[in-house]
């Protein structure tokens, strides 16, 4: 089995996570109110689910890539970024008052 696709999939999960959070940030500062769009609630709930699960999936994939190639520094960096994203997201949820 080729070892690079695990790392690539982990990086893709982190990119998707960042894109969803940037989408949420842009919607927060935008004057456009998307709540008037029919059916947007389920889409946004799905996006929130993706944002919550993406760092976990990225950490698992990076850990699998690290087990297969422990000496590759990019695997360690990817795992570190996935763990940082997970804890950063957890911290963000803990300090916000909207939950």
C-alpha positions as CSV (number, residue, x, y, z in Angstrom):
1,X,0.0,0.0,0.0
2,X,1.2,3.5,-0.8
3,X,1.9,5.5,2.3
4,X,1.4,9.1,1.0
5,X,-2.4,9.0,0.5
6,X,-3.0,8.7,4.3
7,X,-1.0,11.9,4.8
8,X,-2.7,13.6,1.8
9,X,-6.2,12.6,3.1
10,X,-5.3,14.0,6.5
11,X,-4.2,17.3,5.0
12,X,-7.4,17.4,2.9
13,X,-9.4,17.0,6.1
14,X,-7.6,19.9,7.7
15,X,-8.2,22.0,4.5
16,X,-11.9,21.2,4.6
17,X,-12.0,22.1,8.3
18,X,-10.3,25.4,7.7
19,X,-12.6,26.2,4.7
20,X,-15.8,25.5,6.8
21,X,-14.6,27.7,9.6
22,X,-13.7,30.5,7.2
23,X,-17.2,30.1,5.7
24,X,-18.7,30.5,9.2
25,X,-16.4,33.5,9.8
26,X,-17.4,35.2,6.5
27,X,-21.1,34.6,7.3
28,X,-20.6,36.2,10.7
29,X,-19.2,39.4,9.3
30,X,-21.3,39.5,6.2
31,X,-24.4,41.7,6.0
32,X,-26.2,38.9,4.1
33,X,-28.6,37.0,6.3
34,X,-28.7,33.4,5.1
35,X,-31.4,32.4,7.5
36,X,-34.0,33.4,5.0
37,X,-32.9,30.7,2.5
38,X,-35.2,27.7,2.7
39,X,-33.5,24.5,3.9
40,X,-30.2,26.2,4.8
41,X,-30.5,25.0,8.4
42,X,-29.8,21.3,7.5
43,X,-26.9,22.3,5.3
44,X,-25.3,24.5,8.1
45,X,-25.9,21.7,10.6
46,X,-24.1,19.3,8.3
47,X,-21.3,21.8,7.8
48,X,-21.0,22.1,11.6
49,X,-20.8,18.3,11.9
50,X,-18.1,18.2,9.3
51,X,-16.2,21.0,11.1
52,X,-16.4,19.0,14.4
53,X,-15.3,15.7,12.9
54,X,-12.7,16.8,10.5
55,X,-9.8,17.3,13.1
56,X,-10.6,13.9,14.6
57,X,-10.5,12.1,11.2
58,X,-7.3,14.1,10.3
59,X,-5.6,13.0,13.5
60,X,-6.5,9.4,12.9
61,X,-5.3,9.4,9.3
62,X,-2.1,11.3,10.3
63,X,-1.5,8.7,13.1
64,X,-1.9,5.9,10.6
65,X,0.5,7.6,8.3
66,X,2.9,8.1,11.2
67,X,2.7,4.4,12.1
68,X,3.6,3.4,8.6
69,X,6.4,6.0,8.1
70,X,7.6,7.2,11.6
71,X,10.7,9.0,10.2
72,X,9.0,11.3,7.8
73,X,8.8,14.8,9.4
74,X,5.7,15.8,7.4
75,X,3.7,13.1,9.1
76,X,4.6,14.5,12.5
77,X,3.8,18.0,11.3
78,X,0.4,16.8,10.0
79,X,-0.4,15.0,13.2
80,X,0.6,18.1,15.2
81,X,-1.6,20.3,13.1
82,X,-4.6,18.0,13.4
83,X,-4.2,17.8,17.2
84,X,-3.8,21.6,17.4
85,X,-6.9,22.1,15.3
86,X,-8.8,19.7,17.6
87,X,-7.8,21.4,20.8
88,X,-8.2,24.9,19.3
89,X,-11.7,24.1,18.2
90,X,-12.5,22.6,21.7
91,X,-11.1,25.8,23.3
92,X,-13.2,27.9,21.0
93,X,-16.3,26.1,21.9
94,X,-15.5,26.3,25.6
95,X,-15.0,30.1,25.6
96,X,-18.0,31.0,23.5
97,X,-21.2,31.8,25.2
98,X,-23.6,30.9,22.4
99,X,-23.6,27.2,23.2
